[in-house]
Amino acid sequence: MFNLLWGIAFVLVNFMFFLLCYRLFGKKGLYAWIGVATVLANIQVTKTIDLLGITTTLGNTMYVSMYMASDLLNEKYGPEEARKAVWFGFFTLIMTTITMQMVLLFEPTATDFAQTPMQQLFGLLPRLALASLTAYAVSQLLDVRLYAWIRKFFPERHQLWIRGNGSTMISSFIDTLIFCSIAFYGYAWGIWIELLFTTYILKFVLTAAGTPILYIARNFRLMEEEGQTLKP
């Protein structure tokens, strides 16, 4: 029960920081959020917890917040800005992966205490790194395209929940499918299916929970937008 209650608090804090990042720094804040979230999500995913009797990993809240950021960019600034942010996050993830692998190769001193925990966090198998990078690039770019496509059929301002949830719930399933297929290849079929669906269900719930946050963020009036015509 503690993990459930603490998890709700954790989600609310993450969403609060998401709103603050956009409110204080505008479009640049969304770029920064995606860059930071890609790194934090891949660190958090290494921790497993028990949630209502189901073993799952952390990182899902950060993953969902990345879709929220790209959807908000798509909504207010157009798909081109959303794509730029996705590539920025991809670059951040590659840069972090490469530099931290290089850091691990330095020979530590006899009194060093950081090598072992850093090795555990960043010394991931190449297959896990490949899974994360592939899933991120494919699903995020798909999300941008889906959002723009759904918007053609549901363009009204109050239909944001359809655009956001529709694009994110589809693309996050693709993200989960790609990641699990690469990272957990060779696992027993029953375990693989459980990992796939428990992870996706969490993302599904978090996506729905984040919808009111998107409405709040969209209504912010920022100085950078004054006199600026929003892109279709």
VOFIDREN-785210 format. One record per atom (N, C-alpha, C): x negated, y negated, z negated. Coordinates in steps of 0.2 Angstrom, whole numbers, plus 5000, padded with zeros to 4 digits. Layout:
<sites>
XYZ...
</sites>
This chain:
<sites>
499650065000500050005000499649945000499049944997498549884996498349865003498149915007497949905014498449875018499149895017499649865021499749785019499749775013499849705010499249665012498649685011498049655013498049645020498249695024498249685032498749625034499349625031499749565033499449505031499149495025498749435024498249415029497849475031497349465035497549445042498149465044498449445051498649375050498949355045499149285044498549235044498049255041497449215040497149205047497049255051496849255058497249215062497849215062498349175066498249105064498149085057498049025055497448985058496949025058496249005061496348995068496749035071496849025079497148955080497748945076498048885077497648825076497248825070496748775068496248765074495948815077495448815082495748775088496348785090496648755095496848675094497148675088497348605086496748555085496248575082495648535081495148525087495148575091494648575097494948585104495648595104495948595111495748655115495648635122495548695126494848725125494348685123493648705121493748755115494148745111494248785105494548855107494948855112495148925115494548965118494148925122493548955124493148985119493048945114492648965108492949025104493549025104493949075100493849145104493949145110493849205114493049225113492649185114491949205113491749235106492049205101491849235094492249295093492949295095493349355094493049415098492749415103492549475107491949505103491549465099491049485095491349515089491749475085492049505079492449565080492849565085493249625086492849695087492249685090491849745091491349765085491349715080491049735074491549765069492149735069492649755065492949825067492849845073493149905076492749965073492149955070491750005067491950025061492449995058492750005051493350045052493450105049494050135049494450125042495150125042495450115036496050165036496350175030497050215030497550165030498050175034498650125034499250175035499650175029500250215029500150285031499550315029499350385030499050395037498950345041498650345047497950315047497450355050496850325050496750285056496550225056496450175061495850135060495750095065495150055065495349985064494949935062495049865062494849835069494949775070494849745076495449725080495949765079496549755083496849685083496849645077497049585076496649535081495949545081495549495085495649515092495749575094495849595101496549555103497049565099497649535101497649455102497249425097497149355097496749325104496349375107496049355113496549345119497049395119497649395124498049325122498149315116498549255114498149195117497549185116497149135119497149125126497049185130497049175137497749165140498349185136498949175138499149095137498849065132498948995130498648955135498048975137497648935143498048945149498349005151498749015157499348965157499648965151500248935150500148855151499648825148499548755148499048725153498648765155498148745160498048775166498348835167498348875173497948935173498048985178497749045178496949035179496748985182496048975184495648965177495948925173495548915166495548975162496149015162496149075159495649125161495549135168495049175170494349155168494149085168493549065166493449085159493949075154493849095147493749175147494049215151493949285150493149305152492949275157492249285159491749255154491949205151491549175145491449225140492049255138492049305133491649365135491649385141491349445144490549435143490349365145489649345145489449355137489849325133489649325126489549395123489949445125489949515123489349545126489149535132488549565135487949535132487949465131487349435127487249455120487749465117487749495110487449565110487749605114487549675115486749685116486549645121485849655123485349625118485549565115485049535111485049575104485549605102485549635096485249705097485249735103484849795104484149785104483949725106483249705106483049695099483449665095483249645088483149715084483549765086483449825082482749865084482449845089481849875091481249845087481349785084480749765080480649805074480049815073479849855067479849815061480349845056480449805050479849815045479849765040479349775035479549825030479049845026479249895021479749875016479849805015480349775010480949755014481049765020481649745024482249785021482749755021483449785019483949785024483849745029484349735034484349785040483749815041483749865047484249915047484349955042484850005041485549985042485849935039486549915040486649885047486049855050486149825056486149875061485749935060485749985065486450025065486750025059487450055059487950015062487849945062488349905065488249895073487649885074487449865081487149915085486949975082486650025086487150075088487650045092488150095095487850135101488150185102488050225107488150185114487750195119487850165125488550175128488850235127489550245129490050205126489950185119490450135116490350065119489750045120489649975123489949975130489850025134490150025140490950025140491150065135491950075135492250005133491849965128492149905126492149855132491549845135491449795140491949815146491949875148492449895154493149875152493349895146494049885144494249815144493749775141493849705140493949665147493449685152493549645158494149665162494249725162494849745166495549725163495649735157496249715154496349645153495849605152495949535151496049495158495749525163495849495170496549515172496749575171497449595172497949555169497849545162498249505158498449435162497849405164497949335167498349345173498249395177498649405184499349415182499449465177500149485175500549425173500249385169500549325166500849275171500349265176500549215182501149245186501049315187501549355191502249345187502249365181502949365177503249295177502749245177503049175176503449155182503349185188503649175194504449195193504549245189505249265188505549245182505149225177505349195171504949125169505149075173504749015172504948965167505548975164505848925159505348925153505448865150505048855144505148905138505848915137506048965132505849035133505649045139505449115141504749135140504449095137503649105135503649175132504049195128504049265124504049325129504349315135504349365140503749365144503449305145502849305149502249335145502249305138501649325134501749405132502349425130502349495128502349545133502649525139502549565145501849585147501549525148500849535151500349565146500449545139499949575134500149645133500749665132500849735130500649785136500749765142500449805147499749805148499349745148498649745148498349775142498649765136498349795130498349875130498849905133498849975134498349995139498249955144497649975149497049975145496949915141496349915137496249975133496749995129496650045124496550115128496850125134496750185138496050185140495750135143495150135146494650145140494650115135494250115129494250185126494750215125494850285122494550335127494750325134494450375139493750375139493450325138492650315139492350335132492550305127492250305120492350375117492950405118493150465115493250525120492850525125492850575130492550635127492950695128492650755125493050775118493350725115493750735109494350785110494550825105495150865106495750825108496150855112496650825115497150795110497350825105497750805100497450735096496850745095496550685091496450625096496350635102496250585107496950545108497450585109498150555109498350515103498150545097498350505091497950435091497350445092496950375093497250325098497450355103497650315109498350275106498750315104499450285102499450245096499050265091499050235084498750165086498250165090497950095091498350055095498750085100499150035104499750015100500050055096500650035092500449975088499849975085499649915081499549855085499349865091499249805096499949785098500449825099501049815101501449765095501349795089501649755084501349685083500649685083500349625082500449575088500549595094500749555099501449525098501949565096502549535094502549485088502149495083502049455078501749385080501349395085500949335087501349285091501949305094502349265098502549195095502749195089502949125086502349085086501749115085501149075085501049045091501149075097501049045103501548985105502148995102502648935103502448875099502148885093501848835089501348805092500848845095500248815098500448775104500848805108501048765114501348695113501648685108501948625106501548575103500848595102500348545100500248495105500248425103500048375108499348355106498948365111498248355110498048295114497548255112497248195115497048205122496748265123496448285130496948295135497648305133498148315137498548255139498448195135498748135137498648115144499248105147499148075154498948135159498848195157498648245161499248285164499248305170499748345173499548415172500048455169499848525168499948565175499548615175499548655181500048705181500348715187500848765187500648835186
</sites>
